[in-house]
Amino acid sequence: MNFVYLSVAITLKILDKNLLAKLESLKRESEASKDRLEDVVISEEAGNGLIRISMNGNRAITKFEITKKITSMDKEELEELICVAFNRTLDKVNELNEKEVISSAQSLFSGM
């Protein structure tokens, strides 16, 4: 009975060490991924280029542009264009993030 207990205890310690190593690796990979995404900038526009929004891979807006003088547009139209440009940019950044997470997970768990 003691032999079985000892075997289980040793196995659990090995699993704990492996799990801890995987968690540390996951943390490092997550930080590296965040650094990579910081350097990627995605831009989208609305209103035939009137409004352009740029966002990095970590979903921070890096630039907001109104590319032409606005004279004949009311407030609601402008707000709608801003929302469209923002949502287009966010959709692209979310796609990028999803690919980055999948890539990180594949590299992390490929050795399992």
Backbone bond lengths (Angstrom), bond angles and torsions (degrees), N, CA, C in turn:
res aa  C-N    CA-C-N  psi(-1)  N-CA   C-N-CA  omega(-1)  CA-C   N-CA-C  phi
1 M - - - 1.441 - - 1.527 110.60 -
2 N 1.319 116.68 -40.04 1.461 119.84 179.61 1.521 112.08 -65.14
3 F 1.331 116.90 -34.44 1.462 121.30 179.28 1.527 110.73 -63.82
4 V 1.319 117.05 -43.55 1.467 121.44 178.63 1.516 109.99 -63.17
5 Y 1.312 116.94 -44.86 1.465 121.47 178.93 1.524 110.52 -60.16
6 L 1.333 116.29 -44.31 1.463 121.71 -179.91 1.526 110.53 -63.67
7 S 1.321 117.11 -42.34 1.469 121.42 178.30 1.528 111.03 -61.89
8 V 1.309 115.91 -44.96 1.468 120.28 179.06 1.523 110.16 -63.92
9 A 1.312 117.46 -42.76 1.467 121.46 -179.82 1.520 110.68 -63.11
10 I 1.309 117.62 -42.65 1.471 121.19 179.11 1.527 109.97 -65.76
11 T 1.316 116.41 -43.59 1.466 120.47 178.80 1.525 110.84 -60.59
12 L 1.327 117.12 -43.04 1.464 120.80 179.10 1.524 111.33 -63.41
13 K 1.336 117.50 -39.93 1.461 120.37 178.17 1.522 110.76 -63.65
14 I 1.328 117.16 -41.57 1.468 120.99 178.26 1.523 109.59 -63.91
15 L 1.333 116.30 -44.23 1.461 119.82 178.55 1.524 110.89 -62.61
16 D 1.333 117.34 -41.35 1.457 121.36 178.34 1.523 110.78 -60.21
17 K 1.329 117.08 -44.35 1.466 120.83 179.41 1.519 110.69 -64.97
18 N 1.335 117.33 -41.95 1.459 120.55 178.55 1.527 111.40 -65.21
19 L 1.311 115.75 -41.78 1.461 120.23 179.11 1.518 110.82 -65.13
20 L 1.316 116.74 -43.07 1.456 120.94 178.01 1.521 110.86 -61.94
21 A 1.320 116.55 -42.67 1.467 120.32 177.87 1.517 110.58 -63.27
22 K 1.324 118.17 -41.30 1.470 121.74 177.95 1.528 110.66 -64.37
23 L 1.326 117.36 -41.08 1.463 120.32 179.17 1.529 111.35 -65.12
24 E 1.316 116.97 -40.19 1.463 120.17 176.94 1.524 110.55 -65.29
25 S 1.313 116.36 -39.73 1.461 120.84 177.21 1.525 110.76 -64.73
26 L 1.322 116.31 -40.49 1.464 121.30 177.66 1.527 110.76 -61.31
27 K 1.320 116.93 -42.48 1.458 121.15 179.05 1.533 110.97 -63.17
28 R 1.334 116.76 -44.74 1.471 120.66 178.34 1.530 110.91 -62.67
29 E 1.324 116.38 -43.42 1.462 120.67 -179.83 1.527 110.70 -65.18
30 S 1.314 117.05 -38.57 1.463 121.54 178.22 1.528 110.88 -63.26
31 E 1.319 116.84 -43.33 1.464 120.58 178.42 1.526 111.38 -66.36
32 A 1.320 116.84 -39.71 1.472 120.44 177.94 1.524 110.44 -65.49
33 S 1.312 116.38 -39.93 1.459 121.32 178.47 1.528 110.52 -62.67
34 K 1.316 115.94 -43.96 1.468 120.58 179.10 1.530 110.53 -61.85
35 D 1.323 116.77 -40.28 1.470 120.75 177.55 1.527 111.17 -64.03
36 R 1.345 116.56 -42.75 1.473 119.63 178.61 1.524 110.93 -62.64
37 L 1.323 116.23 -42.82 1.470 120.20 -178.10 1.531 112.25 -68.30
38 E 1.302 117.01 -26.93 1.471 120.83 178.66 1.530 111.12 -62.12
39 D 1.345 116.08 -31.91 1.457 121.06 -175.75 1.527 113.98 -88.03
40 V 1.320 117.25 -7.91 1.463 120.93 -179.76 1.525 108.84 -94.16
41 V 1.336 115.98 128.63 1.464 120.23 178.46 1.528 108.56 -120.50
42 I 1.319 115.18 129.74 1.463 121.68 178.90 1.527 107.65 -117.95
43 S 1.327 115.74 134.87 1.460 121.35 179.72 1.526 109.56 -122.64
44 E 1.306 115.46 140.72 1.459 122.08 173.91 1.523 107.75 -137.39
45 E 1.328 114.90 163.14 1.463 118.83 -176.40 1.513 111.20 -138.19
46 A 1.319 114.42 170.71 1.461 122.42 176.06 1.524 107.71 -147.33
47 G 1.331 115.18 160.67 1.470 119.93 178.78 1.515 112.23 66.79
48 N 1.329 116.99 43.66 1.468 122.05 -178.76 1.523 111.78 53.46
49 G 1.313 115.77 41.89 1.464 120.73 176.48 1.517 114.50 89.39
50 L 1.312 117.64 2.50 1.467 120.27 -179.34 1.531 111.21 -64.18
51 I 1.327 116.42 -42.17 1.466 121.97 179.59 1.527 107.98 -115.83
52 R 1.332 116.84 130.87 1.468 121.30 177.37 1.530 107.90 -132.80
53 I 1.324 114.49 131.24 1.463 120.87 177.87 1.527 108.28 -122.83
54 S 1.331 115.59 133.37 1.460 122.21 176.38 1.522 108.30 -116.12
55 M 1.329 114.36 140.75 1.460 120.78 -176.32 1.525 107.66 -142.29
56 N 1.336 116.33 141.60 1.468 117.54 175.89 1.523 109.72 -82.99
57 G 1.326 115.19 173.67 1.457 120.51 -176.93 1.512 114.66 -65.32
58 N 1.321 117.25 -13.58 1.467 121.42 176.64 1.521 112.08 -95.72
59 R 1.320 115.47 14.69 1.474 124.20 174.62 1.531 114.14 70.35
60 A 1.316 116.83 27.66 1.469 120.34 174.82 1.529 108.15 -100.00
61 I 1.314 117.02 131.28 1.469 120.41 177.42 1.523 108.10 -70.15
62 T 1.327 115.36 125.92 1.462 120.36 -179.03 1.519 111.98 -104.52
63 K 1.338 116.25 -20.32 1.463 119.38 -179.91 1.522 109.26 -160.22
64 F 1.319 114.42 141.38 1.459 122.13 175.10 1.515 106.39 -131.75
65 E 1.339 116.85 123.03 1.456 120.23 -176.39 1.524 111.65 -126.90
66 I 1.311 114.87 138.86 1.459 122.49 163.78 1.520 103.51 -110.83
67 T 1.329 116.31 109.89 1.460 120.61 -166.42 1.528 114.90 -83.27
68 K 1.311 117.78 -12.94 1.465 121.09 179.71 1.524 109.09 -135.61
69 K 1.298 114.92 159.31 1.461 119.50 175.37 1.527 109.00 -68.83
70 I 1.299 115.39 130.37 1.462 120.92 -178.14 1.520 108.26 -96.98
71 T 1.328 115.21 116.81 1.468 118.71 -179.36 1.521 112.34 -120.67
72 S 1.308 116.68 -37.02 1.462 118.65 -172.81 1.525 113.31 -112.86
73 M 1.316 116.69 26.99 1.462 119.83 -177.95 1.524 109.26 -115.73
74 D 1.321 115.16 134.91 1.462 116.71 177.90 1.533 110.09 -85.73
75 K 1.309 115.13 170.70 1.463 122.61 -174.97 1.528 112.15 -57.54
76 E 1.324 117.68 -44.34 1.463 121.65 -177.20 1.528 111.41 -64.80
77 E 1.329 117.33 -40.25 1.467 119.94 178.30 1.527 110.76 -63.18
78 L 1.324 115.78 -43.89 1.454 120.42 179.55 1.532 110.88 -63.29
79 E 1.322 116.89 -44.24 1.466 120.58 178.48 1.527 111.21 -60.91
80 E 1.325 116.36 -40.21 1.467 120.47 178.79 1.535 110.87 -63.30
81 L 1.319 117.69 -43.47 1.467 121.02 178.59 1.532 111.53 -63.73
82 I 1.316 115.77 -39.57 1.473 119.69 177.59 1.523 109.96 -61.97
83 C 1.323 116.65 -44.92 1.477 120.76 178.88 1.526 111.04 -62.50
84 V 1.321 117.75 -42.51 1.460 121.25 -179.99 1.527 110.04 -62.57
85 A 1.325 117.27 -47.93 1.469 120.78 179.93 1.530 110.89 -62.15
86 F 1.322 116.32 -43.06 1.460 120.40 179.40 1.530 111.25 -61.78
87 N 1.326 116.59 -47.92 1.467 120.29 -177.59 1.524 111.94 -66.37
88 R 1.314 117.93 -36.80 1.467 120.59 176.19 1.530 110.18 -62.87
89 T 1.316 115.47 -44.85 1.464 119.93 179.73 1.525 110.59 -63.97
90 L 1.299 116.96 -46.52 1.465 121.57 179.96 1.524 111.42 -61.38
91 D 1.322 117.71 -40.40 1.467 120.44 177.55 1.526 110.88 -59.50
92 K 1.330 117.47 -44.61 1.474 121.08 -179.96 1.528 110.90 -65.71
93 V 1.327 116.89 -40.99 1.471 120.54 179.19 1.529 110.02 -66.44
94 N 1.306 117.76 -39.11 1.469 120.37 177.24 1.524 111.23 -63.16
95 E 1.331 117.43 -39.54 1.465 120.79 175.78 1.529 110.24 -61.41
96 L 1.320 116.26 -44.29 1.466 121.18 178.36 1.529 110.65 -60.65
97 N 1.321 116.91 -44.90 1.467 121.54 178.93 1.529 111.37 -61.15
98 E 1.307 116.53 -42.27 1.466 120.47 179.89 1.528 110.14 -61.71
99 K 1.327 117.21 -44.36 1.465 120.75 178.47 1.523 110.87 -63.53
100 E 1.321 116.94 -39.17 1.465 121.03 179.61 1.522 111.02 -65.41
101 V 1.313 117.34 -42.27 1.468 121.24 179.48 1.528 110.37 -64.65
102 I 1.327 116.52 -43.21 1.467 120.28 179.25 1.525 110.04 -63.21
103 S 1.316 116.33 -44.36 1.461 120.70 179.41 1.528 111.17 -61.80
104 S 1.313 116.66 -44.68 1.465 120.93 179.04 1.523 111.31 -63.21
105 A 1.323 116.40 -43.23 1.466 120.39 -179.35 1.521 110.75 -65.18
106 Q 1.325 116.79 -40.31 1.466 119.33 179.88 1.519 110.83 -64.03
107 S 1.329 116.79 -42.54 1.459 118.42 -179.11 1.523 111.03 -70.14
108 L 1.317 117.33 -33.79 1.455 121.02 -179.42 1.522 112.27 -70.16
109 F 1.325 116.27 -42.24 1.456 119.97 -173.55 1.531 113.48 -99.17
110 S 1.327 117.26 5.41 1.449 119.33 -179.40 1.530 112.25 -66.98
111 G 1.327 116.68 -25.57 1.463 120.28 -178.99 1.517 114.03 -87.66
112 M 1.298 117.78 2.73 1.475 119.82 -176.98 1.509 111.08 -82.51
